[in-house]
Every structure is written in structure tokens, then in C-alpha cells.
Amino acid sequence: MTTHPTTPTLRLLSLGAGIQSTALLLLAAEGRLPGLDGAIFSDTGWEPAAVYQHLDRLETEVAEPAGIPIHRVSAGRIQDDVLNPDKQRSLPAHTRDPETGDHGMLNRRCTQTYKLTPIMRKTRLLLGAATSDPTPCRYCDGTGTRIAPWRAKLNDHTAGPCSVCDATGTLARVGQPPRDTWAEQWVGFSTDEIGRVSTRADTRYAKSRHPLLELGMSRTQCEAYLKSRGWGSTAKSACIGCPFHGNAEWRRMRDTDPESWADAVRFDKAYRTGPGLRHERFLHISRRPLDEAPIDRVRPSEWKQDDFFDAVYDAELAENGDPDGCSPYACRSGSAAA
């Protein structure tokens, strides 16, 4: 009987460059936590400029002096892929049927595609997994073009770039790492997020660990710790056009980051409709165009007036956004956690 080694081959931090994961990196660099062998930042291509600047500073001032390499990985630019009809990517947008007025929300798959999958692929490589030689893509028979499934359903035979091999015509796959190797994946959940803890992403070669819970640190304590170390301006890490933003975040973006706000407004308009879809898609929970959405603070009595919103919705959720965020280790498609 083969036993699983109790000591990890590698300790790796899932680095979102937000408050909690930044705190973990600093704690490791100071020696207050066991040494890290690396940190992995999965780039969706749509983070605010402040996050990339923060990441650069972290790498230069903290990670490199401590001998902790930061690995930047990516599955593509989500904002471009979502608008590409041949990519079949989507955001968990708020939807409205223009005929019936029925409301809904698209499934959340972006976290798996643009966060978790690239992180796990890099983890396997760091553990010594081999990459196969390129072989012809079976989805396009090695041509680099195919008729997207949604087109075929509509009897549309227009061929476009193959989304599986990114039009290269070939695929190379990363295999499994050696059997007796595994990584301890550090996840930055603080004590106020204990309801988000899950082992769903654990595999044979990667097991999650939550050092902030072990230290009993809340988000507020992480903020105080970062401030004491000169990192008090750490921004929240999330895609610019994330539909789970609350009004507080949309206001902050509009009032302090006009470039990101303009980007989100442009995307929201471009994303409204798509081929093969009957429902309209919106970034804001009110299901109004973002630049017309009611994101400013209003009196409590106004929250449930049908003439103020297109639909009645929870005031707390609208103001503060989804409490679960979009951590790759807590992605869900059901109701929000308490």
C-alpha cells in the first residue's frame, strides 16, 4: 500500500494581490510562516492598473529579497474572449428577457477557466510534470478552424478560429506530476470568511491550507498588519467588469479610477446581446446600462420602489456586492454565503 508523503514537496501561495494574499506573502517573507517555494498570480488580463502596480512592487520589494519567485500565468484576456463569438466564454452577467421581463443570471465559469485552471497547470509543472509533444487538435482536425457548436445549433456553418487550440491546430497537455510529490496551496481566507473554506479544489497533487485561519487573523487585522508594514493602500483584486461588484465598488471606480470605469461602461454596452442568446446581459444588478444604473446611495425607503429599479432586489447585496467574491478556491454558482 502506497502512503501519501506528509511533507509537501512545495509550498505555493495563490496570490491574488489583494489584502489577504498580500498579508500571507509578507508573513512568509518575514519568517512568521514556513518558507514559501513560490507564489502564483493568475492574470485574467482585466485587473485595475493599481493591482498590477501593487504586484510589481510586491515582487521587487518583498518576494525577490525573500527568494520567493512569483509566477504569472494566464488563460487569455477575459474581456476579449467574452466578446469573441467563437470563444464561447461568458461572465456571470445579470440577464433580462426583453419579451417577458424575466430576470436571471448566467453561470459563473470564469473563475474556473481564468483562475483555477492556470494555477493548477502551473502547479503540476512546478512539481515536475511533463508536457506532451504537440498533437493535432481533435476538435478542428488540426486545421485551426471549426464551426462553433452554438453556430451549428442555429444551422450556421460559418467557420471561425478554433477556441480549443486557439487556432494553432495543435494541443500540448501537461500531465500529472510524479506520484510522491504534492504542493501545499496557501489560500488567503481570513476568519471572517470561514464560510468560504472548501476542499473542492484539492487534488492528489495539491492540498489547500489556510494560514490566516491558523493565526486567527481577520480581514481587519490583515489591513492593520499591512498598514504597519507600509502596505496600507492594497486594493481589492477583481476584474474591472465583474458583475458581482456592489454599488460601493462601482462608485469607487467611477469617482477614483475613471479609466477603469470607462472600460467597464464600454464593455457593458458591447456585452448586452450575443449570437444565439435571447436574453440581454448587464454588469449591474439593476439590469440597466452601467452608466445609467442607480449606483449612488439612496434612502432605505427607496430600495423597494418598483419605479426606482426594474426589479426589487436586496439592498445589502446591491450595495456591497457578492460576499463570496471570486476566489478560485471558493467559486460557487448558488446563493451567496452568509
C-alpha positions as CSV (number, residue, x, y, z in Angstrom):
1,M,0.0,0.0,0.0
2,T,1.4,3.4,-1.1
3,T,1.2,6.1,1.6
4,H,1.0,9.8,0.8
5,P,4.1,11.8,1.9
6,T,3.2,14.0,4.9
7,T,5.7,16.8,4.0
8,P,4.8,18.8,0.9
9,T,7.2,18.9,-2.0
10,L,6.4,22.6,-2.5
11,R,4.6,25.3,-0.6
12,L,2.8,27.7,-3.0
13,L,0.7,30.8,-2.4
14,S,-2.3,31.5,-4.5
15,L,-1.6,35.2,-4.9
16,G,-4.5,37.4,-5.9
17,A,-2.6,40.5,-4.9
18,G,-5.4,41.6,-2.6
19,I,-5.3,42.2,1.1
20,Q,-5.3,38.7,2.5
21,S,-2.9,37.1,0.0
22,T,-0.5,40.1,0.3
23,A,-0.5,39.6,4.1
24,L,0.4,36.0,3.6
25,L,3.3,36.8,1.3
26,L,4.6,39.4,3.8
27,L,4.2,37.0,6.7
28,A,6.2,34.3,4.9
29,A,8.9,36.8,3.8
30,E,9.3,37.9,7.5
31,G,9.6,34.2,8.6
32,R,6.5,34.3,10.6
33,L,5.1,31.4,8.4
34,P,7.0,28.5,6.9
35,G,9.0,29.3,3.9
36,L,7.2,29.6,0.6
37,D,8.7,28.0,-2.6
38,G,6.7,30.3,-4.8
39,A,3.5,32.3,-5.4
40,I,1.2,32.0,-8.4
41,F,-0.7,35.0,-9.8
42,S,-3.3,34.1,-12.4
43,D,-3.9,37.1,-14.6
44,T,-7.3,37.5,-16.3
45,G,-6.0,40.5,-18.2
46,W,-8.7,42.7,-16.7
47,E,-7.4,43.8,-13.3
48,P,-7.2,47.5,-12.5
49,A,-3.9,49.2,-13.1
50,A,-3.4,49.6,-9.3
51,V,-3.4,45.8,-8.9
52,Y,-0.6,45.3,-11.5
53,Q,1.4,48.1,-9.9
54,H,0.9,46.6,-6.5
55,L,2.0,43.2,-7.8
56,D,5.2,44.7,-9.4
57,R,6.0,46.4,-6.1
58,L,5.4,43.1,-4.1
59,E,7.7,41.2,-6.4
60,T,10.5,43.8,-6.2
61,E,10.3,44.8,-2.5
62,V,9.1,41.6,-0.8
63,A,9.3,38.4,-2.9
64,E,12.6,38.8,-4.6
65,P,14.6,39.7,-1.4
66,A,13.0,36.7,0.3
67,G,13.8,34.4,-2.5
68,I,10.1,33.7,-3.3
69,P,9.5,33.6,-7.1
70,I,6.2,35.0,-8.4
71,H,4.9,33.0,-11.3
72,R,2.4,34.9,-13.5
73,V,0.1,32.7,-15.5
74,S,-2.8,33.4,-17.8
75,A,-5.5,31.7,-19.9
76,G,-6.1,34.8,-22.0
77,R,-7.7,38.2,-21.8
78,I,-11.2,37.6,-20.4
79,Q,-12.7,40.8,-21.7
80,D,-11.6,40.0,-25.3
81,D,-12.6,36.3,-25.1
82,V,-16.1,37.0,-23.8
83,L,-16.9,39.3,-26.7
84,N,-15.4,36.8,-29.2
85,P,-18.4,34.7,-30.6
86,D,-16.1,31.8,-31.4
87,K,-14.7,31.5,-27.9
88,Q,-17.9,30.6,-26.0
89,R,-16.7,32.3,-22.8
90,S,-19.1,34.2,-20.5
91,L,-19.3,36.3,-17.3
92,P,-22.0,35.7,-14.7
93,A,-24.0,38.6,-16.0
94,H,-27.4,39.7,-14.8
95,T,-29.9,38.9,-17.5
96,R,-33.3,40.1,-18.6
97,D,-35.6,38.6,-21.2
98,P,-36.7,41.5,-23.4
99,E,-40.0,39.8,-24.2
100,T,-41.2,38.6,-20.8
101,G,-39.1,40.7,-18.4
102,D,-37.9,37.6,-16.6
103,H,-34.6,38.0,-14.7
104,G,-31.8,35.6,-14.3
105,M,-28.0,35.2,-14.1
106,L,-25.5,33.4,-16.2
107,N,-23.4,30.6,-14.6
108,R,-20.1,31.5,-13.1
109,R,-17.4,29.7,-15.1
110,C,-14.9,32.5,-15.5
111,T,-13.1,31.7,-12.2
112,Q,-12.5,28.1,-13.1
113,T,-11.3,29.0,-16.6
114,Y,-9.2,32.1,-15.9
115,K,-8.0,31.4,-12.3
116,L,-8.0,27.9,-11.1
117,T,-7.1,26.0,-14.3
118,P,-4.0,28.1,-15.0
119,I,-2.9,27.9,-11.3
120,M,-3.3,24.1,-11.2
121,R,-1.5,23.7,-14.6
122,K,1.5,25.7,-13.2
123,T,1.4,23.7,-10.0
124,R,1.8,20.5,-12.0
125,L,4.7,22.0,-13.9
126,L,6.5,23.1,-10.8
127,L,6.1,19.7,-9.3
128,G,7.9,18.2,-12.4
129,A,5.0,17.2,-14.7
130,A,5.9,16.6,-18.3
131,T,4.3,18.5,-21.2
132,S,3.4,16.3,-24.2
133,D,4.6,16.9,-27.7
134,P,2.1,19.0,-29.7
135,T,-0.5,16.8,-31.4
136,P,-3.3,17.8,-33.9
137,C,-6.3,19.3,-32.2
138,R,-9.2,16.8,-32.5
139,Y,-11.8,19.5,-32.3
140,C,-10.7,21.1,-35.6
141,D,-8.8,18.2,-37.0
142,G,-5.6,20.2,-36.9
143,T,-6.8,22.9,-39.2
144,G,-7.1,25.7,-36.6
145,T,-10.7,26.5,-37.7
146,R,-14.1,25.0,-36.9
147,I,-17.8,25.7,-36.8
148,A,-18.5,26.7,-33.2
149,P,-21.2,24.4,-31.5
150,W,-23.5,27.4,-31.0
151,R,-23.4,28.2,-34.7
152,A,-24.1,24.6,-35.7
153,K,-27.2,24.6,-33.5
154,L,-28.5,27.5,-35.5
155,N,-27.6,25.8,-38.7
156,D,-24.9,28.4,-39.3
157,H,-21.9,26.9,-41.0
158,T,-19.6,29.8,-40.7
159,A,-16.2,28.6,-39.7
160,G,-14.0,30.6,-37.3
161,P,-10.8,30.2,-35.2
162,C,-10.9,27.0,-33.1
163,S,-11.3,28.1,-29.4
164,V,-9.8,24.9,-28.0
165,C,-6.4,25.2,-29.6
166,D,-6.5,29.0,-30.1
167,A,-6.4,28.5,-33.9
168,T,-2.9,26.8,-33.7
169,G,-4.2,23.4,-34.9
170,T,-2.2,21.6,-32.2
171,L,-2.5,20.8,-28.5
172,A,0.1,20.1,-25.9
173,R,-1.1,18.8,-22.5
174,V,0.6,19.0,-19.1
175,G,0.5,15.6,-17.4
176,Q,0.4,14.5,-13.8
177,P,3.4,15.2,-11.6
178,P,5.4,12.3,-10.1
179,R,3.3,10.3,-7.7
180,D,5.0,11.1,-4.4
181,T,5.1,14.8,-5.0
182,W,2.4,17.3,-3.9
183,A,2.0,21.0,-3.2
184,E,0.6,22.8,-0.2
185,Q,-1.6,25.5,-1.7
186,W,-1.9,28.6,0.6
187,V,-5.3,30.2,0.3
188,G,-5.9,33.6,1.9
189,F,-9.2,33.2,3.7
190,S,-9.4,35.2,6.9
191,T,-11.5,34.4,10.0
192,D,-14.5,36.4,8.7
193,E,-14.5,34.2,5.6
194,I,-14.5,30.8,7.2
195,G,-17.8,30.0,5.5
196,R,-16.0,30.1,2.2
197,V,-13.4,27.4,3.1
198,S,-13.7,24.4,0.8
199,T,-11.6,21.5,-0.2
200,R,-13.3,21.1,-3.6
201,A,-10.2,22.2,-5.5
202,D,-7.9,19.7,-3.7
203,T,-6.4,17.0,-5.8
204,R,-3.8,14.2,-5.4
205,Y,-1.0,16.7,-6.1
206,A,-2.4,19.8,-4.4
207,K,-3.9,20.3,-0.9
208,S,-5.2,23.6,0.3
209,R,-4.0,25.3,3.6
210,H,-5.4,28.4,5.3
211,P,-2.6,30.0,7.3
212,L,-4.7,33.1,8.2
213,L,-7.2,30.9,9.9
214,E,-4.4,29.2,11.8
215,L,-3.2,32.6,13.0
216,G,-6.7,33.7,13.9
217,M,-6.4,36.8,11.6
218,S,-9.4,38.6,10.3
219,R,-9.5,40.9,7.2
220,T,-9.4,43.9,9.6
221,Q,-6.3,42.5,11.3
222,C,-4.7,41.9,7.9
223,E,-5.3,45.5,6.9
224,A,-3.8,46.7,10.2
225,Y,-0.8,44.4,9.7
226,L,-0.3,45.7,6.1
227,K,-0.6,49.3,7.2
228,S,2.1,48.8,9.8
229,R,4.4,47.5,7.1
230,G,3.8,50.3,4.7
231,W,1.2,48.5,2.5
232,G,-1.9,50.2,3.6
233,S,-3.1,51.1,0.1
234,T,-3.6,47.5,-1.0
235,A,-6.5,47.4,-3.4
236,K,-9.2,44.7,-3.8
237,S,-8.3,42.3,-6.6
238,A,-11.1,41.7,-9.1
239,C,-11.9,42.0,-12.7
240,I,-12.8,45.6,-13.7
241,G,-16.2,44.4,-15.2
242,C,-17.1,41.8,-12.6
243,P,-20.9,41.5,-12.3
244,F,-20.5,40.8,-8.6
245,H,-19.4,44.3,-7.8
246,G,-21.7,46.2,-5.5
247,N,-22.6,49.8,-5.8
248,A,-19.9,50.8,-3.3
249,E,-17.2,49.4,-5.7
250,W,-18.9,50.9,-8.8
251,R,-18.9,54.3,-7.1
252,R,-15.3,54.0,-6.1
253,M,-14.3,53.1,-9.7
254,R,-16.3,55.9,-11.2
255,D,-15.0,58.5,-8.8
256,T,-11.4,57.5,-8.4
257,D,-10.5,55.3,-11.4
258,P,-12.1,56.9,-14.5
259,E,-10.1,54.8,-16.9
260,S,-11.4,51.5,-15.5
261,W,-14.9,53.0,-15.3
262,A,-14.9,53.9,-18.9
263,D,-13.6,50.5,-19.8
264,A,-16.4,48.8,-17.8
265,V,-19.0,51.1,-19.4
266,R,-17.8,50.2,-22.9
267,F,-17.7,46.5,-22.2
268,D,-21.2,46.6,-20.6
269,K,-22.7,48.1,-23.8
270,A,-20.8,45.7,-26.1
271,Y,-21.9,42.7,-24.0
272,R,-25.6,43.5,-24.0
273,T,-26.5,40.9,-26.6
274,G,-24.8,38.0,-28.2
275,P,-25.3,35.5,-31.0
276,G,-27.7,32.7,-30.2
277,L,-28.9,34.5,-27.0
278,R,-32.4,35.9,-26.4
279,H,-31.6,37.5,-23.0
280,E,-29.9,40.9,-22.6
281,R,-26.8,40.9,-20.3
282,F,-25.9,43.6,-17.8
283,L,-23.0,44.1,-15.4
284,H,-25.1,45.9,-12.8
285,I,-27.7,44.0,-10.7
286,S,-30.4,46.5,-11.6
287,R,-30.2,45.3,-15.2
288,R,-29.7,48.8,-16.5
289,P,-26.8,50.1,-18.6
290,L,-23.9,50.7,-16.2
291,D,-23.6,54.4,-16.9
292,E,-27.4,54.7,-16.2
293,A,-27.5,52.3,-13.2
294,P,-28.5,53.6,-9.7
295,I,-25.1,53.2,-8.1
296,D,-25.3,56.3,-5.8
297,R,-26.5,55.9,-2.2
298,V,-30.3,56.2,-1.8
299,R,-32.6,56.3,1.2
300,P,-33.7,52.9,2.6
301,S,-37.3,53.6,1.7
302,E,-36.3,53.8,-2.0
303,W,-34.7,50.4,-2.2
304,K,-38.0,48.6,-2.9
305,Q,-39.8,51.0,-5.1
306,D,-40.5,49.4,-8.5
307,D,-40.4,52.8,-10.2
308,F,-36.8,53.2,-9.0
309,F,-35.4,49.8,-10.1
310,D,-36.5,47.5,-12.8
311,A,-36.9,44.8,-10.2
312,V,-36.9,44.6,-6.4
313,Y,-33.6,43.3,-5.1
314,D,-31.7,43.0,-1.9
315,A,-30.3,46.4,-0.8
316,E,-27.3,44.9,1.0
317,L,-26.3,42.8,-2.0
318,A,-26.7,45.7,-4.3
319,E,-24.6,48.0,-2.1
320,N,-21.7,45.6,-1.1
321,G,-21.7,43.0,-3.8
322,D,-21.4,39.3,-3.5
323,P,-19.9,38.4,-0.1
324,D,-18.2,35.3,-1.6
325,G,-16.0,37.3,-4.1
326,C,-14.3,35.2,-6.8
327,S,-11.6,33.2,-5.2
328,P,-10.6,30.2,-7.3
329,Y,-10.9,28.1,-4.1
330,A,-14.4,29.2,-3.3
331,C,-16.1,29.6,-6.6
332,R,-19.8,28.7,-6.5
333,S,-22.9,29.1,-8.6
334,G,-25.6,29.0,-5.9
335,S,-26.7,31.5,-3.3
336,A,-24.3,33.8,-1.5
337,A,-22.8,32.7,1.8
338,A,-23.9,34.4,4.9
